[in-house]
Amino acid sequence: MAIPPHLHSGRRKCYIAATGVRFVRTSVYVFFLGFLSIPDHMKFRQHIILFTAITAFVLDFLYIVIQRVLTQQKGLHGDIVHTVLVLIALGTGGYYHFRATAEEERSPVQLIGRTVIVITVYLLIIGIVQLSAMTKFVVENGRVMPTSNATLVTAIILAACGAIVSIVVFASLTRLIFVKRRKTTRRNYIILLVTASVVIAGDFLTSPNGLGISGFDTLLDILYVFLVIAMVVNGFRFSWILVLSRREKIINLLLSLFGFLFFLILFIYGGENETLNFSLLYFHPALDSFVAVCFLFGTIYMGIGFASTLLHLPTAKEFDRKKVEISSLQNMSRLITQVFDFDELVATTTHLALEVSEGDAAWLELTERNGKSRHGARKQTAETGTPHTRPYAFRNIDPEAIDRLRTPEGMPLQHLVFDTASPLLIQDFQSDRRIAASGRELRNIGTLVIAPLISHGEIIGLLCVSKRKAFEFDKDVVNVLFAFADMVSVALENSALIRESIEKERMEQELLVAQQMQQSLLPQELPRSPQFEIAARSIPAYEVGGDYYDVLTLEGGRLGFVVGDVSGKGVSAALYMAQVKGIFQSLRSDGSSTRDILIRMNAPLCNSMESKSFISLLYAELQTESGELSFARAGHCPLLHVRGDNAKYLRPDGMALGLDATERFAVTLEEERIQLTRDDIIVMFSDGVTESRNADDEEYDYGRLTACVQRLQDRTAAQILDGILDEVRRHSGKEEADDDITVLVLRWHGNT
């Protein structure tokens, strides 16, 4: 803006000052209105707030310089523009600091440390200014005024630093007050804020550098008393000291001591020293009061914190031990559900046992059937019947030393725990008469605790912890170790059950593969012809079974039918069944009779099968041109032949395969032939059909089977098969059979 040339120099100065004041006032209003219209975006808003605080301070600085240099005024005297700028700078600066540190996760000790560092730096700044002798003030009519521009700038810098330090102190103490807050914490804190605000406003009203209103001194003194009481009440918010470790309590003790001394120095120094007191008072009496309140609160809080920490220090070691106990038990709780590897589990167990007891050595001893060889044989001593134990996961002790832990009678010392099922505490190992002389020579064991691991009322192992010195464990440690041992027992049992579950799942997967392989050995498609119908099915009792059937297309228009049953069930029976199929496939095409094929099968089976195993087998051949059926029965169920109202079981003699490798097998084996006519029905089956029992222990028997087939003889072969299986299932009342069931149905239509 151009200055009118007709103004003389004095009026020119006043014109410049007035213009500057108007510029500052306009800027304040613009920034204030702009702040209210800022969108609520966290980072952006924080940056604007910080910019507003800095701008308000810069504008205030310019305003003070303009008032000092370009006008005849020698003090601000509570100027409204200056007050507004100070309030904006303090308010936005404090708000920015609160928002910027809201996401911080600092411990109370860190907050106190930051506070001590800040006030230490402020003390150094004040000391440098004091030594440089750059400040000099005069007091006129009770008002403080700088004597030079250098003093003015120095006072503004000290005031700005004091404001920043006070904001940091105020924010840190506020966060400390609300650590582990209670219902009354917020109320007490609001009372403190209201009282402090009234005191600060009162100082501004009554101070000569403020509004200079008199007559409120007594009321202000009363308010100061209430303020100190509110500070003391809020200063007792130190419940967080209880959860500090001994090391943290020592650090907090030192920080609180230094904080108390530094705050006390600043509070006294600010009230008596010309450099700090006059700088704050000249800049603004409200700021001077705010800084004094913060320093007074810091002095009270740090003093109470020092005394409280000092009182809690003697119990810090015991409290640390309890924290370690709780932490170790929590870790053990996680182990129960997360760690199932045996080696990792026992290693972690001994490590946590040392933590929870502060012991020097630890190891586990498990009975042989509860260690790695959980399913191994259970050995017992001849004298007491107490299970043998095996040491695991040694910590700071060797197996030779453990082996020397014996009673004077030569029994392992651990057996005393098996006899009582309660923890064993030996306070003075070298003088205890329950220990053999050779064991008392061990110098690395002074105190020993042996806690039993009990599961389902049975001791499955022992948890042993020792200390080098005597009388190091008390009853509390023993109780904690006993509780810890219970959790170890659960973890070991879970680990064993998980291992068994994994093994079972692996076996089930293998059985599933075996079942799929066994199903692949059975015929996937049965021959079809206008002359006959064939239907067959095999249902194993378990995942795999020992029943077998096959339908073979032979030379000369013949069909071969095989139904067999291996003694026993499960995998072994299935393996023998596969062997039978292989042998049968190699012999079927040489044109031999059914009897000869069975005779030739017997020899290799006798050589490969166990002595108690055998195979019953029925082999039949059908001449599809003539309808003649020949068959031989090696100890198997009879063949059912149904023709109209006549039904009979055909039982040619023969013993099971794999029982006798002599000529006796061939001598006893017979072959029988029948001529089929139109609508004849042949049923071949295993004993799982007729021996199926119901709840009254009644077998399904041959009579029921005959009646079922006769009732369904007008149906197709597949319908007859389904009817037999449905009736057997209804008779037993079970969805799963007790034995393998195999049925093959042949319905002859003849040459039409």
Buried (B, 14 or more C-beta within 10 A) or exposed (E): EEEEEEEEEEEBBEBBBEBBBEBBBEBBEEBBEEBEEEEEEEEEBBEBBBBBBBBBBEBBBBBBBBBBEBBEEBBBBBBEBBBBBBBBBBBBBBBBBBBEBEEEEEBBBBBBBBBBBBBEEBBEBBEEBBEEEBBBBEEEEEBBBBEEEEBBBBBBBBBBBBBBBBBBBBBBBBBBBEBEEEEEBEEBBEBBBEBBEBBBBBBBBBBBBBEBEEEEEEEBEEBBEBBBEBBBBBBBBBEBBEEBBBEBBBBBBBBBBBBBBBBBBBBEBBEEBBBBBBBBBBBBBBBBBBBBBBBBBBBBBBBBBBBBBEEBBEEBEEBBBEEBBEEBBEBBEEBBEEBBEBEEBBBBBBBBBBBBBBBBBBBBBBBBBBBBEBEEEEEEEEEEEBBEBBBBBBBBBEEEBBEBBBBEEEBBBBBBBBEEEBBBBBBEBBEBEEBBEEBBEBEBBBBBBBBBBBBEEEBBBBBBBBBBEBEBBEEEBBEBBBBBBBBBBBBBBBBBEBBEEEEEEEEEEEBEEBBEEBEEBBEEEBEEEEBBBBBBBBBBBBBBBBBBBBBBEBEEEBBBBBBBBBBBBBBBBBBBBBBBBEBBEEBBEEEBBBBBBBBBBBBBBBEEBEEEBBBBBBBBBBBBEEBBBBBBBBBBBBBBBBBEEEBEEBEBBBBBBBBBEEEEBBEEBEBBBBEBEEBBBBBBBBBBBBBBBEEEEEBBEBEBBBEBBBEBBEBEBBBBBBBBBEBBBEBBEBEEBEBBBBBBBBBBBBEE
